Amino acid sequence: MVDWFWRKRRKAPAFRLRSREETQPAARIDLAEFAPQPVEYLARAAYVELSHFEDLSRAVAIAPSIVAKEMLAGAAGAAVDRHRALVALLEARVDDVGVEMDRYRGVVDRFQRLTQGQDWYEATLTCYLAGGFLGDLFLALADALPRELAPAAREIFATNADETFVALFTAAMADNPRLPSRLALWGRRILGDALLVARDVLSLNAAQANAAEEARVEPAFSELVAQHTRRMDALGLSA
Amino acid sequence: MVDWFWRKRRKAPAFRLRSREETQPAARIDLAEFAPQPVEYLARAAYVELSHFEDLSRAVAIAPSIVAKEMLAGAAGAAVDRHRALVALLEARVDDVGVEMDRYRGVVDRFQRLTQGQDWYEATLTCYLAGGFLGDLFLALADALPRELAPAAREIFATNADETFVALFTAAMADNPRLPSRLALWGRRILGDALLVARDVLSLNAAQANAAEEARVEPAFSELVAQHTRRMDALGLSA
Protein backbone atom coordinates (compact mmCIF):
# COMPACT_ATOMS: atom_id res chain seq x y z
CA MET A 1 0.00 0.00 0.00
CA VAL A 2 1.71 3.16 -1.21
CA ASP A 3 0.48 5.97 0.94
CA TRP A 4 2.40 8.74 -0.84
CA PHE A 5 -0.65 10.83 -1.30
CA TRP A 6 -2.10 11.84 1.98
CA ARG A 7 1.30 12.06 3.57
CA LYS A 8 2.05 14.89 1.17
CA ARG A 9 -0.77 17.18 2.03
CA ARG A 10 -2.51 17.55 5.33
CA LYS A 11 -5.81 18.50 3.80
CA ALA A 12 -7.30 16.46 1.03
CA PRO A 13 -8.10 18.58 -1.98
CA ALA A 14 -11.87 18.34 -2.09
CA PHE A 15 -13.63 16.64 -4.90
CA ARG A 16 -15.31 19.36 -6.89
CA LEU A 17 -17.40 19.42 -10.00
CA ARG A 18 -16.40 22.32 -12.17
CA SER A 19 -18.46 23.96 -14.83
CA ARG A 20 -17.09 23.32 -18.31
CA GLU A 21 -17.91 26.95 -19.08
CA GLU A 22 -15.14 28.02 -16.74
CA THR A 23 -12.48 26.26 -18.71
CA GLN A 24 -13.85 25.90 -22.17
CA PRO A 25 -12.97 28.04 -25.13
CA ALA A 26 -15.44 30.06 -27.13
CA ALA A 27 -15.24 27.64 -30.08
CA ARG A 28 -18.52 25.78 -30.40
CA ILE A 29 -18.66 22.29 -31.78
CA ASP A 30 -21.44 21.96 -34.35
CA LEU A 31 -22.41 18.35 -34.78
CA ALA A 32 -26.10 18.81 -35.53
CA GLU A 33 -25.88 17.06 -38.87
CA PHE A 34 -24.41 13.93 -37.30
CA ALA A 35 -26.29 13.91 -34.01
CA PRO A 36 -28.21 10.80 -33.01
CA GLN A 37 -31.95 10.91 -32.35
CA PRO A 38 -33.06 11.51 -28.73
CA VAL A 39 -33.53 7.86 -27.70
CA GLU A 40 -30.24 6.83 -29.24
CA TYR A 41 -28.48 9.82 -27.68
CA LEU A 42 -29.83 8.99 -24.22
CA ALA A 43 -29.12 5.27 -24.49
CA ARG A 44 -25.56 5.81 -25.71
CA ALA A 45 -24.82 8.51 -23.16
CA ALA A 46 -26.35 6.49 -20.30
CA TYR A 47 -24.25 3.43 -21.20
CA VAL A 48 -21.09 5.52 -21.57
CA GLU A 49 -21.64 6.89 -18.06
CA LEU A 50 -22.27 3.42 -16.63
CA SER A 51 -19.03 2.24 -18.21
CA HIS A 52 -17.23 5.36 -16.96
CA PHE A 53 -18.55 4.62 -13.48
CA GLU A 54 -17.13 1.10 -13.71
CA ASP A 55 -13.73 2.45 -14.73
CA LEU A 56 -13.75 4.92 -11.85
CA SER A 57 -14.77 2.18 -9.43
CA ARG A 58 -11.88 0.04 -10.56
CA ALA A 59 -9.55 3.01 -10.04
CA VAL A 60 -10.99 3.45 -6.53
CA ALA A 61 -10.37 -0.21 -5.72
CA ILE A 62 -6.65 -0.02 -6.61
CA ALA A 63 -5.99 3.57 -5.51
CA PRO A 64 -2.74 4.02 -3.58
CA SER A 65 -4.24 6.01 -0.71
CA ILE A 66 -7.49 6.67 1.06
CA VAL A 67 -7.50 10.25 -0.15
CA ALA A 68 -7.11 9.16 -3.77
CA LYS A 69 -9.84 6.58 -3.17
CA GLU A 70 -12.26 9.11 -1.90
CA MET A 71 -11.57 11.71 -4.58
CA LEU A 72 -12.18 9.06 -7.23
CA ALA A 73 -15.24 7.82 -5.35
CA GLY A 74 -16.64 11.34 -5.64
CA ALA A 75 -16.09 11.29 -9.38
CA ALA A 76 -17.71 7.83 -9.53
CA GLY A 77 -20.73 9.13 -7.63
CA ALA A 78 -21.05 11.97 -10.15
CA ALA A 79 -20.91 9.46 -13.04
CA VAL A 80 -23.72 7.44 -11.42
CA ASP A 81 -25.75 10.61 -11.03
CA ARG A 82 -25.35 11.39 -14.74
CA HIS A 83 -26.19 7.80 -15.65
CA ARG A 84 -29.35 7.84 -13.55
CA ALA A 85 -30.45 11.22 -14.86
CA LEU A 86 -30.06 9.95 -18.43
CA VAL A 87 -31.90 6.71 -17.62
CA ALA A 88 -34.78 8.73 -16.13
CA LEU A 89 -35.07 10.69 -19.39
CA LEU A 90 -34.88 7.45 -21.35
CA GLU A 91 -37.53 5.72 -19.22
CA ALA A 92 -39.99 8.43 -20.17
CA ARG A 93 -39.46 7.51 -23.83
CA VAL A 94 -39.02 3.74 -24.11
CA ASP A 95 -40.32 0.57 -22.48
CA ASP A 96 -37.04 -1.10 -21.77
CA VAL A 97 -33.97 0.95 -21.10
CA GLY A 98 -31.82 -2.18 -20.90
CA VAL A 99 -32.64 -3.15 -24.48
CA GLU A 100 -31.89 0.36 -25.71
CA MET A 101 -28.54 0.56 -23.96
CA ASP A 102 -27.66 -2.89 -25.23
CA ARG A 103 -27.93 -1.76 -28.85
CA TYR A 104 -25.01 0.60 -28.56
CA ARG A 105 -22.79 -1.04 -26.02
CA GLY A 106 -20.46 -2.88 -28.40
CA VAL A 107 -18.14 0.00 -29.15
CA VAL A 108 -18.14 1.15 -25.50
CA ASP A 109 -17.34 -2.33 -24.17
CA ARG A 110 -14.50 -2.55 -26.67
CA PHE A 111 -13.20 0.86 -25.60
CA GLN A 112 -13.34 -0.17 -21.96
CA ARG A 113 -11.42 -3.38 -22.66
CA LEU A 114 -8.71 -1.59 -24.60
CA THR A 115 -8.22 1.23 -22.11
CA GLN A 116 -8.01 -0.60 -18.77
CA GLY A 117 -4.37 0.27 -18.35
CA GLN A 118 -1.59 -1.60 -16.60
CA ASP A 119 -1.85 0.05 -13.22
CA TRP A 120 -3.64 2.70 -11.21
CA TYR A 121 -1.96 5.60 -13.02
CA GLU A 122 -3.04 4.44 -16.44
CA ALA A 123 -6.52 3.43 -15.28
CA THR A 124 -6.99 6.85 -13.69
CA LEU A 125 -5.67 8.68 -16.75
CA THR A 126 -8.26 6.78 -18.79
CA CYS A 127 -11.00 8.04 -16.45
CA TYR A 128 -9.77 11.61 -16.75
CA LEU A 129 -9.27 11.71 -20.50
CA ALA A 130 -12.09 9.46 -21.68
CA GLY A 131 -14.56 10.95 -19.21
CA GLY A 132 -13.58 14.40 -20.40
CA PHE A 133 -13.59 13.60 -24.11
CA LEU A 134 -16.92 11.75 -24.12
CA GLY A 135 -18.49 14.32 -21.80
CA ASP A 136 -17.46 17.03 -24.26
CA LEU A 137 -18.91 15.00 -27.12
CA PHE A 138 -22.29 14.51 -25.47
CA LEU A 139 -22.38 18.14 -24.37
CA ALA A 140 -21.84 19.24 -27.98
CA LEU A 141 -24.46 16.77 -29.24
CA ALA A 142 -27.01 18.05 -26.69
CA ASP A 143 -27.37 21.19 -28.80
CA ALA A 144 -28.89 19.11 -31.59
CA LEU A 145 -31.58 17.56 -29.36
CA PRO A 146 -35.21 18.74 -29.46
CA ARG A 147 -35.99 21.80 -27.40
CA GLU A 148 -37.72 19.89 -24.60
CA LEU A 149 -34.67 17.68 -24.03
CA ALA A 150 -31.62 19.80 -24.85
CA PRO A 151 -31.44 21.86 -21.61
CA ALA A 152 -31.69 18.74 -19.41
CA ALA A 153 -28.96 17.00 -21.41
CA ARG A 154 -26.73 20.08 -21.34
CA GLU A 155 -27.12 20.33 -17.60
CA ILE A 156 -26.12 16.70 -17.12
CA PHE A 157 -22.87 17.29 -19.00
CA ALA A 158 -22.30 20.85 -17.76
CA THR A 159 -19.73 19.86 -15.16
CA ASN A 160 -16.65 17.70 -15.10
CA ALA A 161 -14.18 16.39 -12.54
CA ASP A 162 -11.05 17.68 -14.30
CA GLU A 163 -9.83 19.59 -11.28
CA THR A 164 -9.90 16.47 -9.11
CA PHE A 165 -7.82 14.53 -11.62
CA VAL A 166 -5.27 17.30 -12.03
CA ALA A 167 -4.79 17.40 -8.24
CA LEU A 168 -4.39 13.61 -8.13
CA PHE A 169 -1.82 13.48 -10.93
CA THR A 170 0.16 16.49 -9.80
CA ALA A 171 0.84 14.75 -6.50
CA ALA A 172 1.51 11.39 -8.16
CA MET A 173 3.92 12.70 -10.77
CA ALA A 174 5.96 14.68 -8.26
CA ASP A 175 7.01 11.33 -6.77
CA ASN A 176 7.50 9.44 -10.01
CA PRO A 177 9.95 11.12 -12.39
CA ARG A 178 9.53 8.50 -15.09
CA LEU A 179 5.75 8.54 -14.99
CA PRO A 180 5.11 11.48 -17.37
CA SER A 181 6.63 9.86 -20.44
CA ARG A 182 4.70 6.64 -19.90
CA LEU A 183 1.46 8.55 -19.33
CA ALA A 184 2.02 10.74 -22.38
CA LEU A 185 2.07 7.58 -24.52
CA TRP A 186 -0.97 6.18 -22.76
CA GLY A 187 -2.86 9.44 -23.28
CA ARG A 188 -2.31 9.25 -27.04
CA ARG A 189 -3.61 5.71 -27.08
CA ILE A 190 -6.76 6.77 -25.21
CA LEU A 191 -7.37 9.60 -27.67
CA GLY A 192 -7.18 7.21 -30.61
CA ASP A 193 -9.66 4.82 -29.04
CA ALA A 194 -11.98 7.63 -27.89
CA LEU A 195 -12.10 9.00 -31.43
CA LEU A 196 -13.34 5.60 -32.61
CA VAL A 197 -16.14 5.75 -30.04
CA ALA A 198 -17.00 9.27 -31.22
CA ARG A 199 -17.16 8.09 -34.84
CA ASP A 200 -19.54 5.32 -33.83
CA VAL A 201 -21.77 7.75 -31.89
CA LEU A 202 -21.89 9.95 -34.99
CA SER A 203 -22.52 6.89 -37.19
CA LEU A 204 -19.41 7.63 -39.19
CA ASN A 205 -18.28 4.25 -40.32
CA ALA A 206 -14.73 4.63 -41.52
CA ALA A 207 -15.35 2.37 -44.49
CA GLN A 208 -18.42 4.23 -45.67
CA ALA A 209 -18.05 7.86 -44.68
CA ASN A 210 -17.42 9.87 -47.75
CA ALA A 211 -14.97 12.69 -48.17
CA ALA A 212 -17.62 15.39 -47.96
CA GLU A 213 -18.93 14.07 -44.62
CA GLU A 214 -15.40 13.78 -43.29
CA ALA A 215 -14.72 17.38 -44.24
CA ARG A 216 -17.85 18.61 -42.50
CA VAL A 217 -17.20 16.74 -39.27
CA GLU A 218 -13.51 17.59 -39.18
CA PRO A 219 -13.76 20.93 -37.28
CA ALA A 220 -15.77 19.24 -34.53
CA PHE A 221 -13.17 16.50 -34.14
CA SER A 222 -10.43 19.13 -34.12
CA GLU A 223 -12.11 20.89 -31.24
CA LEU A 224 -12.55 17.65 -29.27
CA VAL A 225 -8.87 16.90 -29.82
CA ALA A 226 -7.94 20.45 -28.75
CA GLN A 227 -9.83 19.94 -25.47
CA HIS A 228 -8.03 16.62 -25.00
CA THR A 229 -4.73 18.42 -25.55
CA ARG A 230 -5.65 20.98 -22.89
CA ARG A 231 -6.31 18.13 -20.45
CA MET A 232 -2.90 16.64 -21.19
CA ASP A 233 -1.28 20.09 -20.84
CA ALA A 234 -2.89 20.53 -17.44
CA LEU A 235 -0.85 17.51 -16.28
CA GLY A 236 2.28 18.74 -18.03
CA LEU A 237 2.05 15.90 -20.55
CA SER A 238 2.67 16.32 -24.26
CA ALA A 239 -0.39 15.25 -26.22
CA MET B 1 -23.31 -12.74 -20.36
CA VAL B 2 -26.42 -14.02 -18.60
CA ASP B 3 -29.19 -11.64 -19.44
CA TRP B 4 -31.85 -13.36 -17.35
CA PHE B 5 -32.79 -10.23 -15.61
CA TRP B 6 -34.08 -7.66 -18.00
CA ARG B 7 -35.68 -10.32 -20.15
CA LYS B 8 -37.97 -11.09 -17.25
CA ARG B 9 -39.43 -7.71 -16.69
CA ARG B 10 -39.98 -5.05 -19.29
CA LYS B 11 -39.54 -2.22 -16.84
CA ALA B 12 -36.58 -2.11 -14.55
CA PRO B 13 -37.63 -1.79 -10.93
CA ALA B 14 -36.28 1.63 -10.08
CA PHE B 15 -33.54 2.06 -7.57
CA ARG B 16 -35.12 3.65 -4.55
CA LEU B 17 -33.88 4.68 -1.17
CA ARG B 18 -36.36 3.73 1.48
CA SER B 19 -36.70 5.19 4.90
CA ARG B 20 -35.71 2.74 7.60
CA GLU B 21 -38.67 4.04 9.56
CA GLU B 22 -40.98 2.37 7.06
CA THR B 23 -39.64 -1.07 7.79
CA GLN B 24 -38.14 -0.88 11.21
CA PRO B 25 -39.66 -2.13 14.38
CA ALA B 26 -40.36 0.04 17.37
CA ALA B 27 -37.55 -1.54 19.34
CA ARG B 28 -34.78 0.99 19.86
CA ILE B 29 -31.21 -0.05 20.14
CA ASP B 30 -29.52 1.70 23.05
CA LEU B 31 -25.79 1.69 22.62
CA ALA B 32 -24.97 5.00 24.28
CA GLU B 33 -22.64 3.42 26.81
CA PHE B 34 -20.52 1.84 24.09
CA ALA B 35 -20.71 4.57 21.46
CA PRO B 36 -17.47 6.00 20.07
CA GLN B 37 -16.64 9.69 20.33
CA PRO B 38 -17.72 11.94 17.42
CA VAL B 39 -14.42 11.90 15.48
CA GLU B 40 -14.07 8.16 15.86
CA TYR B 41 -17.71 7.63 14.88
CA LEU B 42 -17.34 9.74 11.75
CA ALA B 43 -14.02 8.19 10.73
CA ARG B 44 -15.29 4.64 11.21
CA ALA B 45 -18.59 5.29 9.47
CA ALA B 46 -16.91 7.12 6.57
CA TYR B 47 -14.48 4.27 6.02
CA VAL B 48 -17.24 1.65 6.24
CA GLU B 49 -19.16 3.50 3.54
CA LEU B 50 -16.08 3.77 1.32
CA SER B 51 -15.56 0.04 1.69
CA HIS B 52 -19.26 -0.59 1.05
CA PHE B 53 -18.99 1.52 -2.09
CA GLU B 54 -16.07 -0.62 -3.25
CA ASP B 55 -18.07 -3.81 -2.68
CA LEU B 56 -21.02 -2.40 -4.61
CA SER B 57 -18.73 -1.32 -7.43
CA ARG B 58 -17.33 -4.82 -7.68
CA ALA B 59 -20.87 -6.18 -7.81
CA VAL B 60 -21.67 -3.71 -10.61
CA ALA B 61 -18.63 -4.83 -12.57
CA ILE B 62 -19.67 -8.50 -12.54
CA ALA B 63 -23.45 -8.02 -12.66
CA PRO B 64 -25.24 -10.39 -15.04
CA SER B 65 -27.32 -7.72 -16.77
CA ILE B 66 -27.38 -4.03 -17.50
CA VAL B 67 -30.44 -3.58 -15.30
CA ALA B 68 -28.71 -5.26 -12.35
CA LYS B 69 -25.66 -3.10 -13.04
CA GLU B 70 -27.61 0.07 -12.94
CA MET B 71 -29.62 -0.79 -9.82
CA LEU B 72 -26.38 -1.60 -8.02
CA ALA B 73 -24.77 1.54 -9.43
CA GLY B 74 -27.57 3.53 -7.81
CA ALA B 75 -26.83 1.89 -4.46
CA ALA B 76 -23.11 2.60 -5.00
CA GLY B 77 -23.88 6.26 -5.67
CA ALA B 78 -25.85 6.41 -2.42
CA ALA B 79 -22.90 4.89 -0.52
CA VAL B 80 -20.58 7.53 -1.99
CA ASP B 81 -23.02 10.23 -0.93
CA ARG B 82 -23.01 8.91 2.63
CA HIS B 83 -19.24 8.65 2.61
CA ARG B 84 -18.84 12.21 1.39
CA ALA B 85 -21.36 13.59 3.87
CA LEU B 86 -19.48 11.88 6.71
CA VAL B 87 -16.13 13.13 5.41
CA ALA B 88 -17.51 16.67 5.29
CA LEU B 89 -18.51 16.40 8.96
CA LEU B 90 -15.10 14.94 9.78
CA GLU B 91 -13.22 17.67 7.89
CA ALA B 92 -14.82 20.25 10.13
CA ARG B 93 -13.27 18.47 13.14
CA VAL B 94 -9.83 17.18 12.18
CA ASP B 95 -6.88 18.18 10.01
CA ASP B 96 -6.44 14.98 8.12
CA VAL B 97 -9.39 12.76 7.39
CA GLY B 98 -7.13 10.15 5.77
CA VAL B 99 -5.18 9.65 8.99
CA GLU B 100 -8.37 9.35 11.02
CA MET B 101 -9.94 6.78 8.70
CA ASP B 102 -6.68 4.85 8.62
CA ARG B 103 -6.83 4.27 12.38
CA TYR B 104 -9.93 2.14 12.14
CA ARG B 105 -9.62 0.48 8.78
CA GLY B 106 -8.05 -2.78 9.91
CA VAL B 107 -11.25 -4.53 10.95
CA VAL B 108 -13.13 -3.20 7.92
CA ASP B 109 -10.44 -4.29 5.46
CA ARG B 110 -10.48 -7.73 7.06
CA PHE B 111 -14.27 -7.89 6.79
CA GLN B 112 -14.09 -6.89 3.14
CA ARG B 113 -11.49 -9.57 2.40
CA LEU B 114 -13.52 -12.29 4.11
CA THR B 115 -16.83 -11.39 2.52
CA GLN B 116 -15.94 -10.98 -1.16
CA GLY B 117 -17.92 -14.05 -2.14
CA GLN B 118 -17.38 -16.53 -4.94
CA ASP B 119 -19.61 -14.94 -7.51
CA TRP B 120 -22.02 -12.10 -8.18
CA TYR B 121 -24.78 -13.57 -6.01
CA GLU B 122 -22.61 -13.85 -2.94
CA ALA B 123 -20.94 -10.48 -3.53
CA THR B 124 -24.35 -8.82 -3.87
CA LEU B 125 -25.74 -10.57 -0.80
CA THR B 126 -22.76 -9.17 1.12
CA CYS B 127 -23.66 -5.67 -0.05
CA TYR B 128 -27.26 -6.13 1.02
CA LEU B 129 -26.65 -7.69 4.41
CA ALA B 130 -23.47 -5.89 5.46
CA GLY B 131 -24.71 -2.54 4.18
CA GLY B 132 -27.94 -3.07 6.10
CA PHE B 133 -26.34 -4.33 9.31
CA LEU B 134 -23.67 -1.65 9.52
CA GLY B 135 -26.13 1.06 8.49
CA ASP B 136 -28.39 -0.04 11.35
CA LEU B 137 -25.43 0.01 13.73
CA PHE B 138 -24.37 3.55 12.82
CA LEU B 139 -27.96 4.75 12.91
CA ALA B 140 -28.31 3.40 16.44
CA LEU B 141 -24.97 4.92 17.47
CA ALA B 142 -26.01 8.32 16.07
CA ASP B 143 -28.34 8.72 19.04
CA ALA B 144 -25.34 8.86 21.36
CA LEU B 145 -23.62 11.68 19.45
CA PRO B 146 -23.66 15.28 20.72
CA ARG B 147 -26.74 17.27 19.88
CA GLU B 148 -25.10 19.31 17.14
CA LEU B 149 -24.06 16.19 15.26
CA ALA B 150 -26.72 13.55 15.94
CA PRO B 151 -29.43 14.78 13.51
CA ALA B 152 -26.97 15.00 10.60
CA ALA B 153 -25.68 11.49 11.31
CA ARG B 154 -29.20 10.11 11.65
CA GLU B 155 -30.17 11.64 8.34
CA ILE B 156 -27.18 10.06 6.58
CA PHE B 157 -28.25 6.62 7.78
CA ALA B 158 -32.00 7.21 7.56
CA THR B 159 -32.40 5.37 4.26
CA ASN B 160 -31.32 2.06 2.88
CA ALA B 161 -31.41 0.26 -0.45
CA ASP B 162 -33.11 -2.91 0.83
CA GLU B 163 -35.92 -2.73 -1.68
CA THR B 164 -33.49 -2.69 -4.60
CA PHE B 165 -31.73 -5.78 -3.32
CA VAL B 166 -34.94 -7.68 -2.69
CA ALA B 167 -36.02 -6.99 -6.28
CA LEU B 168 -32.65 -8.14 -7.60
CA PHE B 169 -32.62 -11.38 -5.63
CA THR B 170 -36.25 -12.25 -6.23
CA ALA B 171 -35.59 -12.29 -9.94
CA ALA B 172 -32.28 -14.11 -9.56
CA MET B 173 -33.61 -16.86 -7.31
CA ALA B 174 -36.60 -17.60 -9.51
CA ASP B 175 -34.14 -18.83 -12.13
CA ASN B 176 -31.77 -20.65 -9.81
CA PRO B 177 -33.47 -23.29 -7.66
CA ARG B 178 -30.29 -24.25 -5.85
CA LEU B 179 -29.28 -20.68 -5.09
CA PRO B 180 -31.28 -20.17 -1.84
CA SER B 181 -29.52 -22.86 0.17
CA ARG B 182 -26.10 -21.59 -0.87
CA LEU B 183 -27.09 -18.00 -0.08
CA ALA B 184 -28.57 -18.96 3.29
CA LEU B 185 -25.16 -20.32 4.31
CA TRP B 186 -23.39 -17.28 2.96
CA GLY B 187 -25.76 -14.97 4.85
CA ARG B 188 -24.87 -16.64 8.15
CA ARG B 189 -21.20 -16.21 7.41
CA ILE B 190 -21.72 -12.49 6.72
CA LEU B 191 -23.59 -12.04 9.98
CA GLY B 192 -20.77 -13.61 11.94
CA ASP B 193 -18.17 -11.35 10.35
CA ALA B 194 -20.39 -8.24 10.64
CA LEU B 195 -20.81 -8.88 14.36
CA LEU B 196 -17.03 -8.83 14.72
CA VAL B 197 -16.95 -5.42 13.02
CA ALA B 198 -19.69 -4.22 15.37
CA ARG B 199 -17.74 -5.41 18.42
CA ASP B 200 -14.71 -3.50 17.19
CA VAL B 201 -16.76 -0.31 16.64
CA LEU B 202 -18.07 -0.66 20.19
CA SER B 203 -14.54 -1.38 21.47
CA LEU B 204 -15.67 -4.73 22.81
CA ASN B 205 -12.60 -6.82 22.54
CA ALA B 206 -13.68 -10.43 22.90
CA ALA B 207 -10.72 -11.26 25.12
CA GLN B 208 -11.26 -8.36 27.50
CA ALA B 209 -14.96 -7.59 27.61
CA ASN B 210 -16.31 -8.64 30.93
CA ALA B 211 -19.54 -10.44 31.59
CA ALA B 212 -21.35 -7.32 32.82
CA GLU B 213 -20.53 -5.40 29.64
CA GLU B 214 -21.58 -8.34 27.52
CA ALA B 215 -24.90 -8.49 29.31
CA ARG B 216 -25.55 -4.79 28.79
CA VAL B 217 -24.74 -4.83 25.08
CA GLU B 218 -26.62 -8.06 24.43
CA PRO B 219 -30.08 -6.54 23.73
CA ALA B 220 -28.57 -4.20 21.14
CA PHE B 221 -26.87 -7.08 19.36
CA SER B 222 -30.10 -9.07 19.50
CA GLU B 223 -31.91 -6.26 17.73
CA LEU B 224 -29.22 -5.96 15.05
CA VAL B 225 -29.49 -9.71 14.50
CA ALA B 226 -33.28 -9.49 14.34
CA GLN B 227 -33.01 -6.89 11.58
CA HIS B 228 -30.55 -9.12 9.76
CA THR B 229 -33.05 -11.97 10.04
CA ARG B 230 -35.76 -9.77 8.55
CA ARG B 231 -33.49 -9.04 5.59
CA MET B 232 -32.91 -12.75 5.06
CA ASP B 233 -36.67 -13.41 5.39
CA ALA B 234 -37.40 -10.82 2.73
CA LEU B 235 -35.43 -13.04 0.31
CA GLY B 236 -37.07 -16.19 1.59
CA LEU B 237 -33.79 -17.34 3.13
CA SER B 238 -33.53 -18.92 6.55
CA ALA B 239 -31.19 -16.91 8.74
Chai-1 contact restraints between the chains, C-beta under 6 A:
chainA,res_idxA,chainB,res_idxB,connection_type,confidence,min_distance_angstrom,max_distance_angstrom,comment,restraint_id
A,W6,B,G98,contact,1.0,0.0,6.0,A-B,restraint_1
A,R10,B,D95,contact,1.0,0.0,6.0,A-B,restraint_2
A,R10,B,D96,contact,1.0,0.0,6.0,A-B,restraint_3
A,F53,B,A73,contact,1.0,0.0,6.0,A-B,restraint_4
A,E54,B,A61,contact,1.0,0.0,6.0,A-B,restraint_5
A,S57,B,S57,contact,1.0,0.0,6.0,A-B,restraint_6
A,A61,B,E54,contact,1.0,0.0,6.0,A-B,restraint_7
A,I66,B,G98,contact,1.0,0.0,6.0,A-B,restraint_8
A,I66,B,M101,contact,1.0,0.0,6.0,A-B,restraint_9
A,V67,B,G98,contact,1.0,0.0,6.0,A-B,restraint_10
A,A73,B,F53,contact,1.0,0.0,6.0,A-B,restraint_11
A,A73,B,V80,contact,1.0,0.0,6.0,A-B,restraint_12
A,G77,B,G77,contact,1.0,0.0,6.0,A-B,restraint_13
A,G77,B,V80,contact,1.0,0.0,6.0,A-B,restraint_14
A,V80,B,A73,contact,1.0,0.0,6.0,A-B,restraint_15
A,V80,B,G77,contact,1.0,0.0,6.0,A-B,restraint_16
A,D95,B,R10,contact,1.0,0.0,6.0,A-B,restraint_17
A,D96,B,R10,contact,1.0,0.0,6.0,A-B,restraint_18
A,G98,B,W6,contact,1.0,0.0,6.0,A-B,restraint_19
A,G98,B,I66,contact,1.0,0.0,6.0,A-B,restraint_20
A,G98,B,V67,contact,1.0,0.0,6.0,A-B,restraint_21
A,M101,B,I66,contact,1.0,0.0,6.0,A-B,restraint_22
